[in-house]
Amino acid sequence: RAEQKEEQSIDLIGKNEVYGDTRHEVNVYVKVFTNSPFLVCMDLALSQERIIDPNYLWTGPDGRDLQGQSYVNLTETGKLMVMGFMVSMSGAYTCTLSHKVIETTTQEETEMVEAYKFMVYAYREADHAYQVSVRFSTTGCRLRNNGLFMEILKKILNSSISHLTCHITESSYKCHSIRTPKNGLQYELFVNFLVNPFAPGWEEVCDEIPYDCEDVTNRRVRQAAEQIGKFFHQLRHVLKYEFQAVPTIQYVDNSFSMTPIDSCRPGFGKNQHTHQNCASCCVVCGPGTYSPNNEVTCRTCARPQARMYGAKSC
């Protein structure tokens, strides 16, 4: 992912290349443990011209020359790829391009120097969970059966998604009396819970994945949420047509709703203003900020002298 100016063709991203710009730094987002795109030590216009005696000097976030470093692929045409990108590799990557311009008539040589700055940030995909809301009609708010029903419902749902190492958390319900124009006073249970992908054993599933497991975790929790959606669709049919005696607690038609909830791993957060081109990503917390838990935003340190990326505390 890279911030590209409008005049830069989208094909340039497809070729896994990001061009520099002498007017401003270019933001580049690299998923942790993957290779960065090639950072090109020139702008798009210059890349279309013949360049005489080009010389490229790349420096990393620590200011050191990147030539010969084991974690970079540096081509003879000045392209840089950072391999196996880690949180600590985030920061400013600067390239200085020097080349000659030769005047056609006099053959006079002039040395030209351009500098290009890339801000490269590690990011992770957000972890997804699903907030579920559903309603049931009941015969009264003070019935012991309401609580028993909730316990049974939670057990059934957990059982149906346990093979996906997902579970139900933050479950709660409230009973409300509702006056309706046609049916007088009715009682309903407003049920809420979270479909969470981190049931006991989820780490073992992640251990089977070589590097990052957000994609697998998110796929599992999506399957779990879909399974629960099917359950409520079938429950409506079961309660209506397969019970000989009508149960005292009934599913309220079309009351099921599901909303995705994002969270970020410690040291990462979202910032739509700073990282517009990666707004849905959990981007590494920059120097002077930190994230100690699974919140979605990085906090600002009281003493902003912290210089590291991905801080989990100040």
MOTALIN-V403235 format. One record per pair of residues at least 6 apart in sequence whose C-alpha atoms are under 8 Angstrom apart, sorted by sequence separation. I is the first residue (numbers start at 1). GAP is how many residues later the second one is. D is the distance in Angstrom with one decimal. If there is no record, write none. Layout:
I/GAP/D, I/GAP/D
//
This chain:
12/6/6.7, 20/6/6.5, 30/6/5.5, 59/6/4.5, 60/6/6.3, 66/6/7.3, 73/6/8.0, 74/6/4.7, 102/6/5.5, 103/6/6.6, 161/6/6.6, 179/6/4.4, 180/6/7.3, 206/6/7.7, 240/6/7.5, 264/6/7.8, 272/6/7.6, 285/6/7.1, 291/6/7.1, 29/7/8.0, 30/7/7.9, 58/7/5.9, 59/7/5.4, 67/7/7.1, 73/7/5.8, 74/7/6.5, 102/7/4.5, 178/7/5.6, 179/7/6.2, 206/7/5.5, 239/7/7.3, 272/7/4.7, 291/7/4.9, 57/8/7.1, 58/8/5.7, 72/8/6.8, 73/8/5.0, 101/8/5.7, 102/8/6.4, 138/8/7.7, 158/8/7.7, 177/8/6.7, 178/8/5.1, 239/8/7.1, 271/8/6.4, 272/8/7.9, 275/8/7.9, 290/8/5.2, 291/8/5.9, 306/8/6.8, 58/9/7.1, 72/9/5.6, 73/9/6.4, 100/9/6.3, 101/9/5.1, 158/9/5.4, 177/9/5.7, 178/9/5.9, 270/9/6.6, 289/9/5.9, 290/9/5.3, 57/10/8.0, 72/10/4.6, 73/10/7.3, 100/10/5.5, 101/10/6.5, 158/10/6.1, 177/10/4.5, 178/10/7.4, 206/10/7.8, 270/10/7.0, 289/10/5.3, 290/10/6.5, 2/11/7.7, 71/11/6.1, 72/11/5.7, 100/11/4.7, 101/11/7.0, 157/11/7.4, 176/11/5.7, 177/11/6.5, 206/11/7.9, 239/11/6.8, 270/11/6.3, 289/11/4.4, 290/11/6.8, 303/11/7.8, 1/12/8.0, 71/12/5.4, 99/12/5.8, 100/12/5.9, 175/12/6.8, 176/12/5.5, 239/12/7.6, 269/12/7.8, 270/12/5.1, 271/12/7.9, 288/12/6.2, 289/12/5.3, 71/13/7.3, 98/13/6.9, 99/13/5.3, 175/13/5.6, 176/13/6.6, 269/13/4.7, 270/13/6.0, 285/13/5.9, 288/13/5.5, 301/13/5.9, 4/14/7.9, 98/14/5.5, 99/14/6.6, 154/14/7.0, 175/14/4.5, 176/14/7.6, 236/14/8.0, 268/14/5.4, 269/14/5.4, 282/14/7.5, 41/15/7.3, 98/15/4.4, 174/15/5.6, 175/15/6.2, 236/15/6.0, 268/15/5.3, 269/15/6.5, 288/15/7.5, 289/15/7.3, 2/16/7.0, 97/16/5.6, 98/16/6.5, 173/16/6.3, 174/16/5.3, 235/16/7.4, 268/16/4.4, 269/16/6.2, 288/16/4.3, 96/17/6.9, 97/17/5.2, 173/17/5.3, 174/17/6.8, 236/17/7.2, 265/17/7.8, 267/17/6.1, 268/17/5.1, 287/17/7.6, 288/17/6.1, 289/17/7.7, 96/18/5.8, 97/18/6.2, 173/18/4.3, 264/18/5.7, 267/18/5.7, 287/18/7.9, 288/18/4.9, 18/19/6.8, 20/19/7.3, 96/19/4.4, 172/19/5.9, 173/19/6.1, 287/19/5.6, 288/19/6.4, 291/19/7.9, 292/19/7.9, 293/19/7.6, 17/20/5.4, 18/20/6.2, 19/20/6.2, 20/20/6.2, 95/20/5.7, 96/20/6.4, 171/20/7.5, 172/20/5.4, 197/20/6.3, 287/20/4.6, 288/20/7.7, 290/20/6.7, 291/20/6.6, 292/20/4.5, 16/21/4.9, 17/21/4.6, 18/21/5.0, 19/21/4.9, 20/21/6.1, 21/21/7.2, 22/21/7.4, 94/21/7.1, 95/21/5.2, 171/21/5.6, 172/21/6.4, 197/21/7.4, 287/21/5.1, 290/21/4.7, 291/21/4.9, 292/21/5.8, 4/22/7.7, 16/22/6.1, 17/22/6.0, 18/22/5.9, 19/22/6.9, 20/22/5.3, 21/22/5.3, 56/22/5.7, 58/22/8.0, 94/22/5.7, 95/22/6.5, 170/22/7.7, 171/22/4.0, 268/22/7.7, 269/22/7.1, 286/22/7.1, 287/22/5.4, 289/22/6.9, 290/22/5.1, 291/22/6.7, 3/23/6.4, 17/23/6.6, 19/23/6.1, 20/23/4.8, 55/23/7.8, 94/23/4.5, 170/23/5.3, 171/23/6.7, 197/23/7.0, 267/23/5.9, 268/23/6.3, 286/23/4.9, 287/23/7.9, 290/23/5.6, 2/24/7.6, 3/24/5.4, 19/24/5.2, 20/24/7.6, 93/24/5.9, 94/24/6.2, 169/24/6.1, 170/24/5.8, 197/24/5.2, 232/24/7.4, 267/24/4.8, 285/24/5.7, 286/24/6.6, 287/24/7.8, 290/24/6.6, 2/25/5.9, 3/25/6.4, 19/25/6.1, 92/25/6.7, 93/25/5.1, 168/25/6.5, 169/25/5.2, 196/25/6.8, 266/25/5.2, 267/25/6.6, 284/25/6.4, 285/25/4.8, 286/25/7.9, 289/25/7.6, 2/26/4.3, 92/26/5.7, 93/26/6.3, 168/26/5.6, 169/26/6.6, 195/26/7.1, 266/26/5.2, 267/26/7.8, 269/26/7.2, 270/26/5.7, 271/26/6.8, 284/26/5.1, 285/26/6.5, 288/26/7.9, 1/27/6.0, 2/27/5.9, 92/27/4.6, 93/27/7.1, 168/27/5.0, 169/27/6.5, 229/27/7.7, 266/27/4.7, 269/27/4.9, 270/27/5.2, 1/28/5.0, 61/28/7.4, 91/28/5.6, 92/28/6.2, 167/28/6.0, 168/28/6.0, 265/28/6.6, 266/28/5.7, 268/28/7.7, 269/28/4.3, 270/28/7.3, 1/29/6.6, 61/29/7.3, 90/29/7.7, 91/29/5.4, 166/29/6.9, 167/29/5.4, 195/29/7.4, 264/29/7.9, 265/29/5.1, 266/29/7.7, 268/29/7.4, 269/29/5.1, 61/30/5.1, 90/30/5.4, 91/30/6.4, 166/30/5.5, 167/30/6.6, 195/30/6.6, 264/30/5.0, 265/30/7.6, 268/30/6.6, 60/31/7.7, 61/31/4.9, 90/31/4.8, 166/31/4.3, 167/31/7.2, 263/31/5.5, 264/31/5.9, 267/31/7.5, 60/32/6.4, 61/32/5.8, 90/32/5.9, 165/32/6.5, 166/32/5.8, 167/32/5.4, 263/32/5.6, 264/32/5.3, 60/33/4.8, 89/33/7.7, 165/33/6.7, 166/33/4.8, 263/33/5.2, 264/33/7.9, 59/34/5.9, 60/34/6.7, 87/34/7.8, 141/34/5.5, 165/34/5.1, 262/34/7.1, 58/35/7.1, 59/35/5.4, 87/35/5.5, 141/35/7.0, 165/35/6.8, 8/36/7.3, 58/36/5.7, 59/36/6.4, 86/36/6.8, 141/36/7.5, 165/36/6.4, 166/36/7.9, 41/37/5.5, 58/37/4.4, 85/37/7.1, 162/37/7.8, 165/37/5.6, 40/38/6.4, 41/38/6.1, 57/38/5.4, 58/38/6.6, 40/39/4.6, 41/39/8.0, 56/39/6.7, 57/39/5.1, 39/40/5.5, 40/40/6.6, 56/40/5.8, 57/40/6.7, 38/41/5.7, 39/41/5.0, 56/41/4.8, 38/42/5.2, 39/42/6.4, 55/42/5.8, 56/42/6.7, 267/42/7.9, 268/42/6.2, 38/43/4.7, 54/43/6.8, 55/43/5.2, 146/43/7.9, 267/43/4.2, 37/44/6.0, 38/44/8.0, 54/44/5.8, 55/44/6.3, 266/44/7.9, 267/44/5.1, 36/45/5.5, 37/45/7.8, 54/45/4.4, 267/45/4.8, 35/46/6.8, 36/46/5.3, 53/46/5.3, 54/46/7.3, 141/46/6.5, 266/46/5.8, 35/47/5.8, 36/47/6.4, 52/47/5.8, 53/47/6.1, 139/47/7.5, 140/47/5.8, 141/47/7.8, 35/48/4.3, 36/48/8.0, 51/48/6.7, 52/48/5.3, 138/48/7.8, 139/48/6.2, 34/49/6.6, 35/49/5.2, 36/49/6.9, 51/49/7.4, 52/49/6.8, 137/49/7.6, 138/49/5.5, 33/50/7.9, 34/50/4.9, 35/50/5.9, 51/50/8.0, 137/50/5.8, 138/50/5.6, 33/51/4.5, 34/51/5.5, 137/51/4.3, 138/51/7.0, 32/52/7.3, 33/52/4.9, 136/52/5.5, 137/52/6.2, 32/53/5.3, 33/53/6.0, 135/53/6.5, 136/53/5.1, 31/54/7.3, 32/54/5.6, 41/54/5.9, 135/54/5.5, 136/54/6.9, 166/54/7.5, 30/55/7.0, 32/55/6.9, 41/55/7.4, 42/55/7.3, 135/55/4.8, 136/55/7.9, 165/55/7.8, 166/55/6.4, 41/56/6.6, 134/56/6.3, 135/56/5.8, 164/56/5.8, 133/57/7.3, 134/57/5.3, 164/57/7.4, 133/58/5.7, 134/58/6.6, 166/58/6.9, 133/59/4.6, 164/59/7.9, 132/60/5.7, 133/60/6.8, 164/60/6.8, 131/61/7.3, 132/61/5.4, 131/62/6.0, 132/62/6.1, 131/63/4.6, 132/63/7.4, 161/63/5.5, 130/64/5.6, 131/64/6.5, 129/65/6.8, 130/65/5.0, 129/66/5.7, 130/66/7.0, 161/66/7.4, 129/67/5.2, 160/67/7.5, 129/68/6.6, 160/68/7.8, 128/69/7.7, 157/71/6.9, 42/74/7.0, 41/75/6.5, 39/79/7.8, 127/87/6.2, 126/88/7.3, 125/89/6.3, 129/89/7.9, 28/90/6.8, 30/90/7.1, 32/90/5.6, 124/90/7.8, 125/90/7.5, 127/90/7.5, 128/90/5.7, 25/91/7.0, 26/91/6.5, 27/91/5.9, 28/91/6.0, 29/91/5.8, 30/91/6.1, 31/91/5.7, 32/91/6.0, 127/91/6.4, 130/91/7.9, 22/92/7.0, 25/92/4.8, 26/92/4.8, 27/92/4.8, 28/92/4.7, 29/92/4.9, 30/92/5.0, 31/92/4.9, 32/92/6.3, 129/92/6.7, 22/93/6.2, 24/93/7.4, 25/93/5.4, 26/93/6.0, 27/93/6.0, 28/93/6.3, 29/93/5.9, 30/93/6.0, 31/93/5.6, 128/93/7.2, 22/94/5.5, 25/94/6.6, 27/94/7.7, 29/94/6.4, 31/94/7.9, 21/95/5.9, 22/95/7.8, 130/95/6.8, 20/96/5.4, 21/96/7.5, 20/97/6.8, 20/98/7.1, 146/103/8.0, 139/109/6.3, 138/110/5.9, 139/110/7.3, 137/111/7.9, 138/111/4.6, 137/112/5.5, 138/112/6.7, 136/113/6.3, 137/113/5.1, 136/114/5.3, 137/114/6.4, 136/115/4.5, 137/115/6.3, 135/116/6.4, 136/116/5.1, 135/117/5.6, 134/118/7.8, 135/120/5.7, 134/121/5.2, 135/121/7.2, 133/122/7.5, 134/122/4.5, 133/123/5.8, 134/123/6.5, 132/124/7.3, 133/124/5.3, 132/125/5.8, 133/125/6.5, 132/126/4.5, 131/127/5.6, 132/127/6.5, 130/128/6.3, 131/128/5.1, 130/129/5.4, 131/129/6.2, 130/130/4.4, 131/130/6.6, 129/131/5.8, 130/131/5.5, 128/132/6.4, 129/132/5.1, 128/133/5.7, 129/133/6.4, 128/134/4.8, 129/134/8.0, 127/135/5.6, 128/135/6.5, 126/136/5.8, 127/136/5.2, 126/137/5.7, 127/137/6.1, 126/138/5.3, 127/138/7.7, 125/139/7.9, 126/139/7.8, 124/140/7.9, 124/144/7.8, 123/145/7.5, 126/154/7.4, 125/155/7.8, 126/155/6.1, 125/156/5.4, 126/156/5.6, 124/157/6.2, 125/157/5.9, 123/158/6.3, 124/158/5.2, 123/159/5.5, 124/159/6.5, 123/160/4.2, 122/161/6.1, 123/161/5.7, 121/162/6.8, 122/162/5.6, 121/163/6.5, 33/178/6.5, 33/179/7.3, 32/180/7.6, 87/197/6.9, 91/218/7.9, 90/219/6.7, 88/220/7.5, 88/221/6.3, 87/222/6.7, 88/222/7.5, 87/223/6.3, 29/249/7.3, 29/254/8.0, 3/274/5.9, 2/275/7.0, 1/276/7.5, 1/277/7.2
//
